[in-house]
Amino acid sequence: MSIIDDLIGLQEEAEELHKLVVQIRERIHRMLYQEWCKWTHDDERCWKTECGAAICFKDGGPAENRQKYCYHCGRIIEVVPAREEDVDNDCD
């Protein structure tokens, strides 16, 4: 390989690293400013996120699976409680 090829390779690596740094900076900004991503329980295992994703767990929800940040957008998860009329009440 020539020096020019080495420099081109280094430039490409630098561009990739720059993209990663920008992504990390954006995530840190969201975390510092406490921006939340609301998660609502969709069915037995899945949750819909405010940012448009669907996340499914084998067992439990975000808290039981130690999830503090949204997989999709990186914001802090805010679990939206189910409305009373949406919850089956077998105690009646």
C-alpha positions in Angstrom: 0.0 0.0 0.0 1.1 3.5 -0.7 1.1 6.4 1.7 -1.9 7.9 -0.2 -3.9 4.7 0.3 -3.0 4.8 4.0 -4.1 8.4 4.2 -7.4 7.7 2.4 -8.0 4.8 4.9 -7.3 7.0 7.8 -9.7 9.7 6.5 -12.5 7.1 6.1 -11.8 5.9 9.7 -11.9 9.5 11.0 -15.2 10.1 9.3 -16.7 7.0 10.9 -15.4 8.0 14.3 -16.8 11.5 13.8 -20.3 10.0 13.1 -20.0 8.0 16.3 -18.9 11.0 18.4 -21.9 13.0 17.1 -24.3 10.1 18.0 -22.7 9.8 21.5 -22.9 13.6 22.0 -26.6 13.6 21.1 -27.4 10.7 23.5 -25.5 12.5 26.3 -27.5 15.7 25.6 -30.8 13.8 25.9 -29.7 12.2 29.1 -28.4 15.4 30.7 -31.6 17.3 29.9 -33.8 14.4 31.2 -35.7 14.0 28.0 -38.1 11.0 28.4 -39.4 8.4 26.1 -42.8 7.2 27.2 -43.4 3.4 27.0 -46.8 2.0 27.1 -47.6 -1.7 27.6 -48.9 -3.2 24.4 -49.5 -6.8 25.1 -48.1 -9.5 27.4 -44.5 -9.0 26.4 -44.3 -5.9 24.2 -44.1 -2.2 24.8 -44.7 0.7 22.4 -42.3 3.6 22.6 -43.0 7.3 22.1 -40.2 7.3 19.5 -42.0 4.8 17.4 -40.3 1.5 18.3 -41.8 -1.7 19.7 -39.7 -3.5 22.4 -40.5 -7.0 23.6 -39.1 -8.8 26.7 -39.2 -12.5 27.4 -40.2 -11.8 31.0 -41.3 -8.7 32.8 -41.1 -5.1 31.7 -38.4 -2.4 31.5 -37.8 -2.2 35.2 -37.6 -6.0 35.7 -35.1 -6.1 32.8 -33.0 -3.3 34.2 -33.7 -1.0 31.3 -33.3 2.7 32.0 -32.8 4.0 28.5 -34.8 3.4 25.4 -33.1 1.1 22.9 -34.3 3.1 20.0 -33.7 6.8 20.9 -31.5 6.6 24.0 -33.8 8.8 26.1 -34.7 7.8 29.7 -37.7 5.5 29.8 -40.9 6.7 31.4 -43.4 3.8 31.9 -46.9 5.1 31.4 -49.3 3.3 33.8 -52.2 1.5 32.3 -55.6 3.2 32.6 -58.0 1.5 35.0 -60.5 0.8 32.3 -57.8 -1.0 30.3 -56.9 -3.3 33.1 -58.9 -6.5 33.7 -60.1 -6.7 37.3 -60.7 -10.3 38.3 -61.5 -9.3 41.9 -65.1 -8.3 41.1 
